[in-house]
Amino acid sequence: MRARLLALLLSLGSCLGFAQSSTVPAAYLPGNPRSVLTSAAPHYDFTSPSLKPWHLKATYQLYDEQGNPSEQGTFEYWWASPTVYRSTWMRGSQSHTDWHTADGKEPYEDTGLELSFFEYQLKSDFTSPLPKPADYDPDKTYFVQEKEKFGKVKEPCFMIVPKMPPHGQLLTVPMGLFPSYCFDEKLPVLLAKWSFGALEVNFGSLVELQSQLYLPRAITVFEGNRRILTATVNAIGSLSQTDPSLTPPASARTYDQPPAIIAANVMAGHRVSGPMPVYPEDAKQSHVDGTVDLHALIGRDGRIHEMEVASAPWPSLVASAMWAVSQWKYTPYLLNGKPVEVSTTIHVTYKLGN
């Protein structure tokens, strides 16, 4: 994530008629992670009832295993109110649409094969890139800080690390292993975020939406050292609250399949690729072995979507296990012939003498 970070153009100017008035909040202290998040939160609150209805359309490019351009798609987002909005992805013969209606229902429609996790993540990358306050509860987490280079400028970055009783803080944690965020030194503008030590999202060409929100017009996603997706906003405009796009058709279905709870040994048989963990030297020298247990959510695409530590015998073993497991891939788990999300536990065992 370090050497390849490019200078990100922060063009905080007007965007198709949306005014802008960037000022530095008096409370913005780049060296204080909680101050940064508090100052940034109002500028990334895409659920604010003060917003006027709006619509976004973006195109995105996928890349193959060698980093070469492959397929292209479009992402559109319609927002009428905090309870009424829609997202649509289209790529070739594949499409997926999610609605959220005023009565709290979430119907959807799709055609063709399942889209990738990274395509679906575009919605949150555009409209909810910051962590929720519960994600950095001071009783459960602490911050690790450093500065990363963006072009020739070093910007403040911090990582939200879970506390691990009875071990307390992890000894050495590489930036990006746990959710990590980099901001502009002068404005509460998010430049990049990382997770699981492998997934990186860069945000560029930012504009102000309706004089209050920061919206990236360019997003680049990396997995490890490989670029896997780029997205560019083509249009941002106003929207009528009665726009027919916000009304799902009668044929739309509703989500009725929660993540399947699958035993660890069963999902272990579905794993198809990914590196083995490296036994940390400090654990070896301290004669520590044992098993790191990770609760994980595996998506319909066979990738790790969420992960948290359930138990571990030593701090550095956690870092080693998470770094490796974040890159594991599985064959999708099928129920009634269809891939489903899976909630499972992953056991990573370290044994001295191996």
Secondary structure as the mmCIF struct_conf table of DSSP 4:
data_model
#
loop_
_struct_conf.conf_type_id
_struct_conf.id
_struct_conf.beg_label_comp_id
_struct_conf.beg_label_asym_id
_struct_conf.beg_label_seq_id
_struct_conf.end_label_comp_id
_struct_conf.end_label_asym_id
_struct_conf.end_label_seq_id
TURN_TY1_P TURN_TY1_P1 ALA A 3 ARG A 4
HELX_LH_PP_P HELX_LH_PP_P1 LEU A 5 LEU A 9
STRN STRN1 CYS A 15 CYS A 15
TURN_TY1_P TURN_TY1_P2 LEU A 16 GLY A 17
STRN STRN2 PHE A 18 PHE A 18
TURN_TY1_P TURN_TY1_P3 ALA A 26 ALA A 27
TURN_TY1_P TURN_TY1_P4 PRO A 30 GLY A 31
HELX_RH_AL_P HELX_RH_AL_P1 PRO A 33 ALA A 40
HELX_RH_3T_P HELX_RH_3T_P1 ALA A 41 TYR A 44
TURN_TY1_P TURN_TY1_P5 PHE A 46 THR A 47
TURN_TY1_P TURN_TY1_P6 PRO A 49 SER A 50
BEND BEND1 LEU A 51 LEU A 51
HELX_LH_PP_P HELX_LH_PP_P2 LYS A 52 PRO A 53
STRN STRN3 TRP A 54 TYR A 63
TURN_TY1_P TURN_TY1_P7 GLU A 65 GLN A 66
BEND BEND2 GLY A 67 GLY A 67
STRN STRN4 PRO A 69 SER A 81
TURN_TY1_P TURN_TY1_P8 PRO A 82 THR A 83
STRN STRN5 VAL A 84 ARG A 91
TURN_TY1_P TURN_TY1_P9 GLY A 92 SER A 93
STRN STRN6 GLN A 94 HIS A 100
TURN_TY1_P TURN_TY1_P10 ALA A 102 ASP A 103
BEND BEND3 GLY A 104 GLY A 104
STRN STRN7 PRO A 107 THR A 111
BEND BEND4 GLY A 112 LEU A 113
HELX_LH_PP_P HELX_LH_PP_P3 GLU A 114 SER A 116
HELX_RH_AL_P HELX_RH_AL_P2 PHE A 117 TYR A 120
TURN_TY1_P TURN_TY1_P11 GLN A 121 GLN A 121
HELX_RH_AL_P HELX_RH_AL_P3 LEU A 122 THR A 127
BEND BEND5 LEU A 130 LEU A 130
HELX_LH_PP_P HELX_LH_PP_P4 PRO A 131 LYS A 132
HELX_RH_3T_P HELX_RH_3T_P2 PRO A 133 TYR A 136
TURN_TY1_P TURN_TY1_P12 PRO A 138 LYS A 140
STRN STRN8 THR A 141 PHE A 150
TURN_TY1_P TURN_TY1_P13 GLY A 151 LYS A 152
STRN STRN9 VAL A 153 PRO A 162
STRN STRN10 MET A 164 MET A 164
TURN_TY1_P TURN_TY1_P14 PRO A 165 HIS A 167
STRN STRN11 GLY A 168 GLY A 168
BEND BEND6 GLN A 169 GLN A 169
BEND BEND7 LEU A 171 LEU A 171
TURN_TY1_P TURN_TY1_P15 MET A 175 GLY A 176
BEND BEND8 LEU A 177 PHE A 178
STRN STRN12 SER A 180 PHE A 183
BEND BEND9 GLU A 185 LEU A 187
STRN STRN13 LEU A 190 SER A 195
TURN_TY1_P TURN_TY1_P16 PHE A 196 ALA A 198
STRN STRN14 LEU A 199 LEU A 209
TURN_TY1_P TURN_TY1_P17 GLN A 210 GLN A 212
STRN STRN15 LEU A 213 GLU A 223
TURN_TY1_P TURN_TY1_P18 GLY A 224 ASN A 225
STRN STRN16 ARG A 226 SER A 238
TURN_TY1_P TURN_TY1_P19 GLN A 241 THR A 242
HELX_RH_3T_P HELX_RH_3T_P3 PRO A 244 LEU A 246
BEND BEND10 THR A 247 THR A 247
TURN_TY1_P TURN_TY1_P20 ALA A 250 SER A 251
STRN STRN17 ARG A 253 THR A 254
HELX_LH_PP_P HELX_LH_PP_P5 PRO A 258 PRO A 259
STRN STRN18 ALA A 260 ILE A 261
HELX_RH_AL_P HELX_RH_AL_P4 ALA A 264 ALA A 268
TURN_TY1_P TURN_TY1_P21 GLY A 269 HIS A 270
STRN STRN19 ARG A 271 SER A 273
HELX_LH_PP_P HELX_LH_PP_P6 PRO A 275 VAL A 278
HELX_RH_AL_P HELX_RH_AL_P5 GLU A 281 GLN A 285
TURN_TY1_P TURN_TY1_P22 SER A 286 HIS A 287
STRN STRN20 GLY A 290 ILE A 298
TURN_TY1_P TURN_TY1_P23 ARG A 300 ASP A 301
BEND BEND11 GLY A 302 GLY A 302
STRN STRN21 ARG A 303 ARG A 303
STRN STRN22 ILE A 304 SER A 311
BEND BEND12 PRO A 313 TRP A 314
HELX_RH_AL_P HELX_RH_AL_P6 PRO A 315 VAL A 325
TURN_TY1_P TURN_TY1_P24 SER A 326 GLN A 327
STRN STRN23 LYS A 329 TYR A 330
HELX_LH_PP_P HELX_LH_PP_P7 THR A 331 PRO A 332
STRN STRN24 TYR A 333 LEU A 335
TURN_TY1_P TURN_TY1_P25 ASN A 336 GLY A 337
STRN STRN25 LYS A 338 VAL A 340
STRN STRN26 VAL A 342 TYR A 350
TURN_TY1_P TURN_TY1_P26 LEU A 352 GLY A 353
#
